[in-house]
Amino acid sequence: MSFRVPFNKLHHHPKRDLLLLVFGDHFQALDTSTGALIASTRALYSDIKDPENQISQPKYISPADIHNTPIRTVAFHDGIGSLFATSGEDKLLKVWDLDLEWKLKNTRPVTKRLVSIAFNKDASKIITADKFGDVFSHLSELTDDKSSCELLLGHVSMITDMVLTSDNKFIITADRDEHIRVSRFPKGYKIESFCLGHTQFVSKLNILPWDSNLLLSGGGDDFVVLWDFVSGMLIQQLDIKQLIESQMGDKNQFKIITVSSIISSDVSKHIAILIEKFPGIIILGWDEVQRHLIFNQILTLKDNPLDISYDLRGNLWVANSMEDKSNEKLITMFLREDNNEYTKVSYFNPLVHQINKFGSMEVDTLPDLYTTNQLRKGSVNWREKRNNEQIDDYNDSQSTVSLKKSSKKRKEHDDKKEN
């Protein structure tokens, strides 16, 4: 029996009514104001030419342009709203332009598989973090100059997430060894602070949009942490496991907490948190007077959610795991009401009907849907996994070494100028 492939990654545009939905090596795009499918890298699940399906055709992206292995991460540019980037298991970084009919602008190889990407303020550079602990800066436009790629910083451990502050002053990186590092941008070797307080891996970072000095982090601990990241000061530690137990009743059901997603909405000043294999979404509010997080509610679901995203109106979009074959909802959407409460829309609501009817594709077996907890020490033989990937990456490793050497020379040159 076949399965609909779930969307494993959702990413909403910061300024447009556009949601990117990733499934395997494909993606589709949805207008979140109307529910219309506007772009797709593959044929739709159902025939939209059927007389019963009176919808417009999405823009089909050429198969020659797409990734040939699963997409790992995506990013939109905040200012130049037409640009976005994708990277996949194929170790390719692709830059696209929405306003040129989803044209692929350029493709380049990267030496390691990426875990996070971000554009700088003027979109001249793309910042990438890879799973082997390095952060690079790439020119957005391809050139023959080898200096178009520069090493910014490195971790001893695997990087798990990265965010670039909106003012481009700091780059914040998290790793598997409980560390959160705040570095100056673009001189990443200058460390501003460390945010130390986690006892397990850190998987997700989120800068609160209503207070750009505050960072929320979560991972393998039972809690999430709110930081003043410039000073490295811990402001609040909120016990997520205790919240789930108090609301759901069963204290033995969720023994291990693994944060797989943290997102925030400037419209509602809400934070939504996903816990891997937990069929619900934890919603936190914001106390403006005390300047700390408060529990709001848990939104319950039939399936385990895989990813979430807020749109520009504060509505919450949820990608379902699709492990239950009777479920026809690839996407669940919660409308935000004027009182900041949420209402789940029906399958036939036009905002979700097209994507649920025409989105994704069918496969005989589902891929591994739950990978965040593999960051927990002892859950995976990372030494063996790393060695296998090092063999695979060997031919590319020499270029990484040369980049590090050139970066070291630039650092020494910068230090001499400052002195």
C-alpha positions in Angstrom: 0.0 0.0 0.0 1.3 3.4 -0.9 1.7 6.5 1.3 1.5 10.2 0.5 5.0 11.7 1.2 4.6 14.2 4.0 6.1 17.7 3.8 9.1 17.5 6.1 10.0 21.2 6.0 7.8 24.4 5.9 9.3 27.8 5.4 7.2 31.0 5.0 8.4 34.1 3.2 9.2 37.0 5.6 7.2 39.5 3.5 5.1 37.7 1.0 2.1 35.4 1.2 4.2 32.5 0.2 4.8 29.1 1.9 7.5 26.8 0.6 6.7 23.1 1.3 9.6 20.6 1.0 9.1 16.8 0.4 12.2 14.8 -0.4 14.1 16.4 -3.3 11.0 18.3 -4.4 9.2 21.5 -3.2 5.9 23.2 -3.9 4.8 26.7 -3.1 1.5 27.9 -1.8 -0.2 31.4 -1.6 -1.2 31.6 2.0 -3.7 34.3 1.4 -5.7 32.2 -1.1 -4.5 28.6 -0.8 -3.5 28.5 -4.5 -0.6 26.3 -5.6 1.7 28.6 -7.4 4.8 26.5 -8.1 5.9 22.9 -8.1 8.9 20.8 -9.1 6.8 17.8 -10.1 3.4 16.9 -11.5 0.6 17.3 -9.0 -0.9 14.3 -7.1 -4.3 14.6 -8.7 -5.3 15.8 -12.2 -6.2 19.5 -12.0 -7.5 19.3 -15.5 -10.4 17.2 -14.3 -13.7 19.2 -14.7 -14.2 18.9 -10.9 -10.8 20.6 -10.3 -11.2 24.2 -11.6 -7.9 25.7 -10.5 -5.1 27.4 -12.3 -1.9 25.6 -13.2 1.1 26.2 -11.0 4.5 27.2 -12.5 6.3 23.9 -13.2 10.0 24.1 -12.5 12.3 22.2 -14.9 13.5 18.7 -13.6 17.0 19.7 -14.8 17.1 22.5 -12.2 16.1 20.6 -9.1 18.1 18.7 -6.5 18.5 14.9 -7.0 18.6 14.1 -3.3 16.5 15.2 -0.4 16.5 19.0 0.4 18.0 19.7 3.8 17.5 23.4 4.3 16.0 26.5 2.6 16.2 30.3 3.2 14.5 33.4 1.8 16.1 36.8 1.7 14.4 39.3 4.0 15.0 42.5 1.9 15.3 41.4 -1.7 12.2 39.3 -1.4 12.5 37.4 -4.7 15.6 35.4 -3.8 15.7 32.1 -2.0 18.3 29.3 -1.6 18.1 25.6 -1.2 20.7 22.9 -0.3 20.4 19.1 -0.3 22.1 15.8 0.4 23.7 16.2 -3.0 26.0 18.9 -1.5 24.7 21.6 -3.9 23.7 25.1 -3.0 21.1 26.6 -5.4 19.9 30.2 -5.6 16.5 30.9 -7.2 14.6 34.0 -8.2 10.8 34.1 -7.6 10.2 37.1 -9.8 11.8 35.5 -12.8 9.2 32.7 -12.8 11.1 30.7 -10.3 14.3 30.7 -12.3 17.4 28.9 -11.1 20.0 31.7 -10.9 23.0 29.5 -10.1 24.2 26.2 -8.6 27.5 25.6 -6.8 29.0 22.6 -4.9 29.7 22.8 -1.2 32.2 20.6 0.5 29.9 19.3 3.2 26.2 18.8 3.7 24.6 21.9 5.0 22.4 22.3 8.1 21.5 26.0 7.8 21.7 28.8 5.3 21.0 32.6 5.5 21.4 35.7 3.3 23.2 38.7 4.6 21.3 42.1 4.6 22.0 43.2 1.0 21.9 39.6 -0.4 25.5 39.8 -1.7 26.5 36.8 0.4 25.0 33.5 1.5 26.1 32.2 4.9 26.2 28.4 5.2 26.7 26.1 8.2 27.6 22.5 7.7 27.3 19.4 9.9 31.1 19.1 10.3 31.2 22.4 12.3 32.2 25.1 9.8 30.4 28.3 8.7 31.3 29.8 5.3 30.4 33.0 3.5 29.7 32.6 -0.3 29.1 35.4 -2.8 25.5 35.2 -4.1 26.7 35.7 -7.7 29.0 33.0 -9.0 32.5 34.1 -9.9 35.8 32.4 -10.9 37.5 34.0 -7.9 38.5 31.4 -5.3 38.0 34.0 -2.6 34.3 34.0 -3.3 34.0 31.4 -0.5 35.4 32.4 2.9 35.6 30.4 6.2 34.0 32.5 9.0 34.2 30.2 12.0 34.4 26.6 13.1 33.1 24.4 15.9 34.8 21.3 17.2 31.4 19.6 17.2 28.6 19.2 14.6 26.7 22.5 14.1 23.0 21.9 14.5 21.5 25.4 13.7 22.6 28.9 12.8 20.9 32.3 12.8 22.2 35.7 11.5 20.8 38.7 13.3 18.8 41.1 11.2 21.3 43.9 11.7 24.1 41.6 10.6 26.2 42.3 13.7 26.2 38.7 15.0 26.1 35.1 13.8 24.8 32.6 16.4 25.6 28.9 16.1 24.6 25.9 18.1 26.2 22.5 18.3 25.7 18.9 19.4 27.9 19.5 22.5 25.4 21.8 24.3 27.1 25.0 23.1 25.6 28.2 21.7 28.3 30.6 20.3 27.7 34.2 19.5 30.3 35.5 17.0 30.7 38.9 15.4 29.8 39.1 11.7 31.5 39.0 9.3 34.7 38.5 11.5 33.4 35.2 12.9 36.7 34.4 14.7 35.8 37.2 17.2 33.6 35.6 19.8 31.1 38.0 21.6 29.7 35.5 24.1 28.7 31.9 24.9 25.2 31.0 26.0 25.9 28.1 28.4 23.1 26.2 30.2 22.0 23.3 28.1 23.0 19.8 29.2 22.1 18.1 26.0 22.4 19.0 22.3 20.9 22.2 21.0 18.8 21.6 17.9 16.9 24.9 17.4 17.5 28.7 17.7 15.0 31.5 17.3 15.5 35.2 17.8 12.3 36.8 19.0 11.1 39.2 16.4 9.6 41.7 18.9 12.9 41.9 20.9 16.0 41.3 18.7 18.3 40.9 21.7 16.5 37.8 22.9 17.2 34.2 21.8 15.2 31.1 22.5 16.9 27.7 22.3 15.9 24.1 22.7 17.1 20.6 22.0 17.5 17.4 23.9 16.8 18.9 27.4 13.4 18.9 29.1 13.4 22.7 28.9 13.9 25.6 26.6 16.0 28.6 27.5 15.5 32.3 26.9 18.8 34.3 26.6 20.1 37.8 26.3 22.5 36.5 23.7 24.9 39.5 23.5 25.8 39.2 27.1 25.2 35.4 27.3 22.9 35.9 30.2 20.3 33.2 30.9 16.9 35.0 31.5 14.5 32.1 31.8 14.4 28.3 31.8 11.0 26.9 31.0 10.3 23.2 31.7 8.6 21.8 28.5 8.3 18.2 29.8 6.4 19.4 32.9 4.0 21.5 30.7 3.2 18.4 28.6 2.7 16.2 31.6 0.4 18.7 33.3 -1.7 19.2 30.2 -1.8 15.7 28.8 -2.0 13.8 32.1 0.3 10.8 31.3 3.7 11.3 33.0 5.2 8.2 31.4 4.2 8.8 27.8 6.9 11.3 27.0 10.1 10.4 28.8 12.4 12.0 26.3 12.0 15.5 25.1 13.5 16.4 21.7 12.7 19.9 20.3 12.4 19.7 16.5 11.1 23.2 15.8 10.8 26.7 17.4 9.1 29.5 15.5 7.7 32.8 16.5 5.1 35.3 15.2 5.5 39.1 15.6 1.8 39.5 14.9 0.6 37.5 17.9 3.8 37.5 20.0 3.4 33.7 20.2 6.0 31.0 20.1 5.2 27.6 18.7 7.3 24.6 19.7 7.4 21.1 18.2 8.5 18.0 20.2 9.5 15.0 18.1 6.8 12.3 18.1 4.4 14.4 20.2 1.0 14.9 18.6 0.6 18.5 19.5 2.0 22.0 19.3 3.1 23.9 22.4 2.1 27.6 22.2 3.8 30.1 24.5 2.9 33.7 25.0 4.9 36.7 26.0 4.6 38.8 29.2 5.6 42.3 28.2 5.8 43.5 31.8 7.9 40.7 33.2 9.7 40.1 29.8 9.4 36.4 30.0 7.6 33.4 28.4 4.2 32.2 29.6 2.3 29.0 28.7 -0.7 29.6 26.4 -2.0 26.2 25.3 -1.3 22.9 23.5 -2.9 22.5 20.1 -3.7 18.7 19.7 -3.4 16.9 16.4 -4.3 13.5 15.0 -0.8 12.9 13.6 2.6 13.8 14.8 3.6 17.1 13.2 6.9 17.3 11.3 7.3 21.0 10.9 5.4 24.3 11.4 5.4 27.8 10.1 3.6 31.1 10.9 2.3 33.2 8.0 2.1 37.0 7.9 -1.3 37.0 9.7 -0.2 34.8 12.6 -2.0 31.7 11.2 -0.2 28.5 12.0 0.6 25.9 9.2 1.4 22.3 10.2 2.9 19.5 8.2 1.5 16.1 9.3 3.5 12.9 9.3 0.9 10.9 7.2 1.8 7.7 9.0 -2.0 7.1 9.4 -3.1 6.1 5.9 -6.7 7.2 6.6 -5.5 10.8 7.1 -5.9 12.9 3.9 -4.5 16.1 5.4 -0.9 16.8 4.4 -1.4 20.2 6.0 -3.4 21.3 9.0 -3.9 25.0 9.5 -4.9 26.9 12.6 -6.5 30.3 12.0 -5.5 33.0 14.5 -8.6 34.8 15.8 -8.7 38.5 16.9 -8.4 37.3 20.5 -5.2 35.4 19.7 -7.0 32.0 20.0 -6.6 29.4 17.3 -9.3 27.6 15.2 -8.5 24.5 13.1 -9.9 24.8 9.6 -11.7 22.0 7.8 -10.3 19.9 5.0 -12.5 21.8 2.5 -11.3 25.2 3.6 -9.9 26.9 0.4 -6.7 27.8 2.2 -5.7 24.1 2.6 -7.9 22.2 0.1 -5.6 22.5 -2.9 -2.4 21.5 -1.2 -4.1 18.6 0.6 -5.7 17.4 -2.7 -2.9 18.0 -5.2 0.3 18.3 -3.1 3.2 15.9 -2.7 3.4 12.4 -4.3 3.0 8.7 -3.5 5.7 6.2 -2.4 5.6 2.6 -1.2 7.5 3.3 2.0 7.9 6.5 4.0 11.4 7.9 4.6 12.8 8.3 8.1 10.6 11.1 9.5 12.2 11.6 12.9 15.9 12.5 12.8 16.4 15.2 15.5 16.7 12.7 18.4 19.6 11.1 16.5 21.7 14.0 17.8 21.4 12.6 21.3 24.7 11.0 22.3 24.5 7.2 22.2 21.5 7.1 19.8 23.6 6.8 16.6 27.2 5.6 16.1 28.3 9.0 14.9 31.9 8.0 14.7 31.1 5.3 12.1 28.6 7.7 10.3 31.2 10.4 10.3 33.9 8.1 8.9 31.6 7.0 6.1 30.8 10.5 5.2 34.5 11.5 5.4 35.3 8.8 2.8 32.5 10.2 0.6 33.8 13.7 1.1 37.5 13.0 0.7 38.0 14.6 -2.7 36.4 17.8 -1.5 38.3 18.0 1.8 41.4 19.5 0.2 39.6 22.6 -0.9 38.3 23.1 2.7 41.8 23.0 4.0 43.0 25.6 1.6 40.0 27.8 2.5 40.9 27.6 6.2 44.5 28.5 5.4 43.4 31.6 3.4 40.9 32.5 6.1 43.7 32.4 8.7 45.8 34.7 6.6 43.0 37.2 6.2 42.4 37.0 10.0 46.1 37.8 10.6 46.0 40.6 8.1 42.8 42.1 9.8 44.5 41.8 13.3 47.5 43.7 12.0 45.4 46.5 10.6 43.5 46.8 13.9 46.7 46.9 15.9 
